[in-house]
């Protein structure tokens, strides 16, 4: 018969100190999924986009941050450095930011 201290050690994983938890709820192991609502695909301005993104983050408890961005002028310069490019590839510098890459935190 084990002493109380030996029994406690065995329940706590023996000498290794690892603790093993037991689910006493008698529930089946079921995967719980919650699907976040869709985020609007189109916004007329970056300000509108980020206002909607902040509201979406708060509503769904998801956080995003800007990882990188490219200005329209930088994009146009990159295109012009290619050996072959067409005028139609360029976009107006007034567009400001061409893209912003977001990452979920």
DRENVO-376588 format. One line per 8 residues: number of its first residue (from 1); their letters; for each residue x, y, z of N, C-alpha, C. Coordinates in pm, whole numbers, always signed. Atoms other than C-alpha are relative to their C-alpha. Layout:
<atoms>
NUM) a) X Y Z X Y Z X Y Z | ... .
</atoms>
This chain:
<atoms>
1) xxxxxxxx) +84 -118 +0 +0 +0 +0 +88 +124 +0 | -78 -123 +12 +128 +349 -91 -32 +95 +113 | +24 -105 -98 +176 +623 +160 -65 +118 -72 | +65 -117 +59 -9 +951 +106 +97 +80 -87 | -96 -79 +78 +309 +1124 -16 +37 -72 -129 | -28 +75 +122 +382 +841 -265 -116 +11 -98 | +119 -12 +84 +26 +858 -395 -5 +137 -66 | -1 -136 +55 +55 +1236 -440 +104 +12 -110 .
9) xxxxxxxx) -106 -6 +101 +385 +1192 -629 -45 -68 -129 | +45 +72 +118 +228 +938 -864 -103 +83 -77 | +100 -82 +64 -67 +1169 -934 +62 +121 -67 | -65 -118 +56 +171 +1457 -1003 +105 -37 -105 | -92 +39 +106 +376 +1257 -1250 +129 -59 +51 | -119 +64 -53 +627 +1091 -1023 +112 +99 +19 | -117 -82 -24 +979 +1224 -992 +18 +109 -105 | -19 -98 +107 +957 +1413 -1322 -70 +132 +31 .
17) xxxxxxxx) +71 -122 -35 +716 +1662 -1168 -110 +38 -97 | +105 -32 +97 +479 +1652 -1467 -136 -21 +65 | +134 +10 -56 +117 +1710 -1374 -96 -41 -109 | +97 +49 +96 -154 +1517 -1552 -140 +37 +47 | +135 -41 -36 -503 +1665 -1551 -100 -101 -53 | +106 +91 +40 -816 +1455 -1570 -125 +82 -23 | +126 -67 +30 -1133 +1578 -1737 -110 -76 +71 | +104 +67 -76 -1407 +1497 -1489 -140 +40 -45 .
25) xxxxxxxx) +130 -49 +45 -1687 +1656 -1689 -83 -106 -72 | +67 +106 +75 -1777 +1330 -1865 -51 +47 -136 | +43 -50 +130 -1814 +1532 -2184 +84 -63 -110 | -74 +49 +115 -1716 +1408 -2525 +97 +108 -44 | -95 -97 +53 -1412 +1570 -2675 -52 +47 -135 | +52 -57 +124 -1573 +1791 -2936 +75 +128 -29 | -68 -122 +41 -1400 +2059 -3131 -100 +114 +0 | +86 -118 -3 -1548 +2399 -3064 +52 +98 -104 .
33) xxxxxxxx) -38 -95 +104 -1545 +2634 -3361 -93 +119 +3 | +80 -120 +18 -1660 +2988 -3394 +56 +73 -121 | -45 -64 +124 -1643 +3149 -3735 -29 +148 +9 | +15 -145 -5 -1583 +3522 -3742 -82 +48 -119 | +76 -55 +113 -1820 +3729 -3955 +94 +55 -106 | -83 -52 +110 -1691 +3842 -4293 +29 +147 +19 | -40 -140 -2 -1504 +4167 -4318 -29 +57 -139 | +35 -62 +128 -1616 +4408 -4590 +120 -3 -94 .
41) xxxxxxxx) -108 +11 +98 -1411 +4360 -4909 +40 +133 -60 | -29 -125 +69 -1432 +4715 -5039 -22 +119 +91 | +11 -125 -74 -1369 +5053 -4877 +46 +112 -93 | -33 -110 +91 -1356 +5387 -5056 +129 +72 +37 | -124 -68 -42 -1065 +5526 -4851 +72 -88 +103 | -75 +71 -102 -788 +5396 -4629 -55 +34 +138 | +56 -39 -129 -941 +5593 -4339 -125 -82 +33 | +121 +80 -18 -1274 +5414 -4387 +37 -146 +28 .
49) xxxxxxxx) -45 +137 -19 -1093 +5081 -4414 +48 -22 +144 | -56 +20 -133 -900 +5127 -4089 -103 +24 +110 | +108 -18 -98 -1205 +5259 -3901 -83 -129 +10 | +75 +126 +1 -1396 +4946 -4007 +82 -115 +57 | -86 +106 -53 -1097 +4725 -3926 +6 +7 +152 | -5 -15 -146 -1071 +4866 -3570 -131 -48 +64 | +130 +43 -51 -1444 +4808 -3518 -12 -152 -9 | +3 +145 +20 -1410 +4454 -3658 +88 -70 +103 .
57) xxxxxxxx) -89 +57 -101 -1114 +4383 -3429 -68 -3 +137 | +67 -7 -130 -1314 +4496 -3126 -115 -99 +8 | +118 +88 +2 -1622 +4297 -3227 +39 -147 +2 | -37 +142 +13 -1436 +3972 -3302 +119 -40 +86 | -116 +27 -87 -1145 +3999 -3054 +120 -51 -81 | -115 +32 +83 -891 +3969 -3338 +80 +128 -21 | -85 -117 +17 -594 +4203 -3370 +86 -15 -125 | -83 -3 +120 -409 +4300 -3687 +95 +119 +10 .
65) xxxxxxxx) -89 -115 +8 -112 +4525 -3754 +56 +10 -141 | -59 -22 +133 +41 +4679 -4065 +141 -54 +3 | -133 +59 +8 +346 +4478 -4161 +86 +76 -100 | -73 -75 +101 +447 +4669 -4472 -99 +73 -89 | +86 -69 +94 +309 +4911 -4724 +86 +57 -113 | -72 -57 +114 +403 +5061 -5060 -80 +118 -53 | +62 -119 +58 +327 +5408 -5189 -15 -21 -151 | +23 +9 +145 +189 +5443 -5542 +122 +50 -76 .
73) xxxxxxxx) -118 -55 +68 +490 +5656 -5638 +116 -99 +0 | -108 +100 -8 +734 +5386 -5518 -29 -116 -94 | +39 +107 +92 +540 +5124 -5713 +28 +41 -143 | -22 -49 +136 +554 +5336 -6028 +149 +4 -34 | -145 -4 +23 +930 +5389 -5991 +57 -140 -21 | -44 +139 +14 +983 +5016 -5949 -34 -53 -140 | +42 +43 +133 +787 +4952 -6270 +86 +65 -107 | -78 -73 +100 +980 +5219 -6462 +144 -50 -10 .
81) xxxxxxxx) -136 +53 +2 +1311 +5050 -6372 +10 -130 -79 | -2 +123 +80 +1208 +4736 -6560 +41 +35 -143 | -40 -22 +139 +1346 +4696 -6911 -122 +26 -87 | +120 -17 +81 +998 +4666 -7056 -118 +28 +92 | +120 -34 -75 +698 +4842 -6909 -90 +85 -87 | +97 -77 +77 +385 +5009 -7038 -61 +107 +90 | +60 -112 -73 +226 +5336 -6934 -124 -44 +79 | +123 +44 -66 -95 +5155 -6844 +25 -74 +132 .
89) xxxxxxxx) -33 +67 -126 +89 +4972 -6562 +8 +98 +116 | -17 -101 -105 +131 +5299 -6372 -135 +41 +57 | +121 -52 -64 -123 +5432 -6125 +28 +142 +48 | -23 -138 -44 -173 +5794 -6017 +65 +6 +139 | -66 -18 -129 +55 +5906 -5733 -101 +44 +107 | +103 -47 -93 -256 +6062 -5577 -68 -115 +74 | +59 +114 -69 -365 +5710 -5481 +60 -17 +139 | -64 +14 -132 -123 +5737 -5187 +57 -139 +17 .
97) xxxxxxxx) -48 +136 -25 -67 +5391 -5045 -60 -96 -102 | +46 +98 +99 -85 +5124 -5314 -55 -123 +71 | +51 +111 -79 -117 +4841 -5062 +57 +8 +140 | -48 +17 -137 -81 +4766 -4695 -19 -147 +34 | +6 +141 -34 +0 +4415 -4582 -24 -13 +151 | +36 +16 -140 -166 +4316 -4255 +31 -141 +46 | -23 +131 -61 -79 +4033 -4021 -83 -9 +126 | +80 +25 -120 -300 +3884 -3755 +96 -23 +117 .
105) x) -83 +20 -119 -150 +3904 -3408 -47 -120 +78 .
</atoms>
